[in-house]
Amino acid sequence: MRNYVIIADSGCDISVEDEKRYGIEIMPFDITLGGESLKERVDMTGEEFLRRIAETEEIPKTSQITEFRFEEKFTECVNEGVKDVIVVLINSAGSATYANAVEAAERMKTEGKAGETKFHILDSHTYSLGYGYPVVEAARKLEAGQSMDRVLAYLEDWFDCCELYLMLFNLRHAKKSGRIKAASAVVGELMNIKPIVQMIDDETKVVVKPRGEKKAVDALVDYLGGRAIPKTPFIIGRSLAAELEDEFIKKYEQKSGSKLAMINSVGSVVAANAGTSFIGVFIKGEKRR
């Protein structure tokens, strides 16, 4: 019997090492790429997935996790006598996965199938390591003996403050996914613009339009310096632009005094919208809710 279980979808992009070390249960998304059906994290790693996308013109399609799958997982927890189940899921603005989890838990409760198990289902309002990082931190806190209420408050606070920024070196995927209008993307490519895209809750917008990779890295450092709460950790979602990512990390740590808290390859959700060559940064900004 376990007092608690932490569940997240595979879009959280945490490392396999953290997943196993803290016993975090990951529910994989089903992905279609090149006519092939794949399970994220099961059939290939994040880096392998990025390299696969780089070799094709097709944008991967991710299927939501269904109510039925959630009910199966939740029933397992009830049968094991788990007291508290924390479920942290991808931004509800971009997927019905969160709504499906809520529906599954409510139906089990209504039908008397939930037993004494409490389900804490959280909308991360973000993507990738924006919720992967706090999931791992929550596991560490619980392991250290912090109360469930305190850990849930920590998660809610992070999700009320997390901001995602993508500096795109290639606009092909962003144009196809609709994150950047086709006409703007064409102009951007012609002028060597490397846009910095802000993604907060359900809003996506270009906030800075620097030209050239080197200027773009400096522009990202400067912009985030004015957005992040001083000295708070930042997280990097790895793409295939490792050299430029490392340059950003060094410059941002030097200028902001903040420290890199986590870095790992992104998966299908971010890659479908940003491609495979970008800098993805998660910071803690001012509280929004």
Solvent accessible surface area in square Angstrom, and as a share of the most:
residue,aa,sasa,rsa
1,M,204,0.91
2,R,100,0.36
3,N,111,0.57
4,Y,68,0.26
5,V,4,0.02
6,I,7,0.03
7,I,0,0.00
8,A,0,0.00
9,D,0,0.00
10,S,0,0.00
11,G,3,0.03
12,C,0,0.00
13,D,9,0.05
14,I,1,0.01
15,S,25,0.16
16,V,73,0.42
17,E,126,0.56
18,D,26,0.14
19,E,42,0.19
20,K,155,0.66
21,R,136,0.50
22,Y,43,0.16
23,G,45,0.43
24,I,6,0.03
25,E,40,0.18
26,I,29,0.15
27,M,8,0.03
28,P,25,0.16
29,F,3,0.01
30,D,51,0.27
31,I,3,0.01
32,T,52,0.30
33,L,1,0.01
34,G,54,0.51
35,G,74,0.71
36,E,78,0.35
37,S,95,0.62
38,L,13,0.06
39,K,83,0.35
40,E,12,0.05
41,R,62,0.23
42,V,101,0.58
43,D,79,0.41
44,M,33,0.15
45,T,77,0.45
46,G,25,0.24
47,E,82,0.37
48,E,92,0.41
49,F,7,0.03
50,L,1,0.00
51,R,126,0.46
52,R,74,0.27
53,I,0,0.00
54,A,49,0.38
55,E,144,0.65
56,T,38,0.22
57,E,112,0.50
58,E,57,0.25
59,I,37,0.19
60,P,5,0.03
61,K,132,0.56
62,T,52,0.30
63,S,59,0.38
64,Q,88,0.39
65,I,0,0.00
66,T,60,0.35
67,E,54,0.24
68,F,139,0.58
69,R,55,0.20
70,F,0,0.00
71,E,32,0.14
72,E,87,0.39
73,K,41,0.17
74,F,0,0.00
75,T,52,0.30
76,E,89,0.40
77,C,2,0.01
78,V,31,0.18
79,N,119,0.61
80,E,76,0.34
81,G,31,0.30
82,V,1,0.01
83,K,119,0.50
84,D,11,0.06
85,V,0,0.00
86,I,0,0.00
87,V,0,0.00
88,V,1,0.00
89,L,0,0.00
90,I,5,0.03
91,N,2,0.01
92,S,47,0.30
93,A,61,0.47
94,G,51,0.49
95,S,26,0.17
96,A,45,0.35
97,T,0,0.00
98,Y,56,0.21
99,A,52,0.40
100,N,18,0.09
101,A,0,0.00
102,V,47,0.27
103,E,91,0.41
104,A,0,0.00
105,A,11,0.09
106,E,94,0.42
107,R,81,0.29
108,M,0,0.00
109,K,147,0.62
110,T,118,0.69
111,E,91,0.41
112,G,62,0.60
113,K,108,0.46
114,A,9,0.07
115,G,59,0.57
116,E,163,0.73
117,T,13,0.08
118,K,119,0.51
119,F,39,0.16
120,H,40,0.18
121,I,28,0.14
122,L,16,0.08
123,D,19,0.10
124,S,0,0.00
125,H,49,0.22
126,T,7,0.04
127,Y,18,0.07
128,S,1,0.01
129,L,0,0.00
130,G,0,0.00
131,Y,0,0.00
132,G,0,0.00
133,Y,19,0.07
134,P,0,0.00
135,V,0,0.00
136,V,0,0.00
137,E,33,0.15
138,A,0,0.00
139,A,3,0.02
140,R,96,0.35
141,K,48,0.20
142,L,16,0.08
143,E,95,0.42
144,A,86,0.67
145,G,64,0.62
146,Q,53,0.23
147,S,64,0.42
148,M,34,0.15
149,D,113,0.59
150,R,158,0.58
151,V,0,0.00
152,L,25,0.13
153,A,61,0.47
154,Y,53,0.20
155,L,0,0.00
156,E,81,0.36
157,D,48,0.25
158,W,7,0.02
159,F,1,0.00
160,D,18,0.09
161,C,4,0.02
162,C,3,0.02
163,E,4,0.02
164,L,2,0.01
165,Y,0,0.00
166,L,7,0.03
167,M,0,0.00
168,L,3,0.01
169,F,21,0.09
170,N,76,0.39
171,L,7,0.04
172,R,56,0.20
173,H,6,0.03
174,A,0,0.00
175,K,63,0.27
176,K,100,0.43
177,S,41,0.27
178,G,57,0.55
179,R,81,0.29
180,I,12,0.06
181,K,161,0.68
182,A,59,0.46
183,A,76,0.59
184,S,62,0.40
185,A,0,0.00
186,V,68,0.39
187,V,77,0.44
188,G,4,0.04
189,E,86,0.39
190,L,145,0.72
191,M,75,0.34
192,N,76,0.39
193,I,24,0.12
194,K,26,0.11
195,P,6,0.04
196,I,0,0.00
197,V,3,0.02
198,Q,9,0.04
199,M,18,0.08
200,I,20,0.10
201,D,36,0.19
202,D,117,0.60
203,E,97,0.43
204,T,43,0.25
205,K,96,0.41
206,V,50,0.29
207,V,39,0.22
208,V,41,0.24
209,K,135,0.57
210,P,16,0.10
211,R,131,0.48
212,G,15,0.15
213,E,75,0.34
214,K,124,0.53
215,K,141,0.60
216,A,0,0.00
217,V,0,0.00
218,D,64,0.33
219,A,21,0.16
220,L,0,0.00
221,V,7,0.04
222,D,77,0.40
223,Y,61,0.23
224,L,0,0.00
225,G,47,0.46
226,G,70,0.67
227,R,87,0.32
228,A,16,0.13
229,I,52,0.26
230,P,108,0.68
231,K,146,0.62
232,T,25,0.15
233,P,45,0.28
234,F,1,0.01
235,I,0,0.00
236,I,0,0.00
237,G,0,0.00
238,R,56,0.20
239,S,8,0.05
240,L,56,0.28
241,A,14,0.11
242,A,46,0.36
243,E,143,0.64
244,L,22,0.11
245,E,0,0.00
246,D,69,0.36
247,E,36,0.16
248,F,0,0.00
249,I,21,0.11
250,K,129,0.55
251,K,69,0.29
252,Y,3,0.01
253,E,48,0.22
254,Q,133,0.59
255,K,136,0.57
256,S,29,0.19
257,G,31,0.30
258,S,3,0.02
259,K,137,0.58
260,L,52,0.26
261,A,43,0.33
262,M,22,0.10
263,I,60,0.30
264,N,42,0.21
265,S,25,0.16
266,V,2,0.01
267,G,4,0.04
268,S,0,0.00
269,V,25,0.14
270,V,9,0.05
271,A,0,0.00
272,A,12,0.09
273,N,28,0.15
274,A,1,0.01
275,G,3,0.03
276,T,20,0.11
277,S,32,0.21
278,F,0,0.00
279,I,0,0.00
280,G,2,0.02
281,V,0,0.00
282,F,2,0.01
283,I,1,0.00
284,K,42,0.18
285,G,0,0.00
286,E,122,0.55
287,K,114,0.48
288,R,77,0.28
289,R,120,0.44
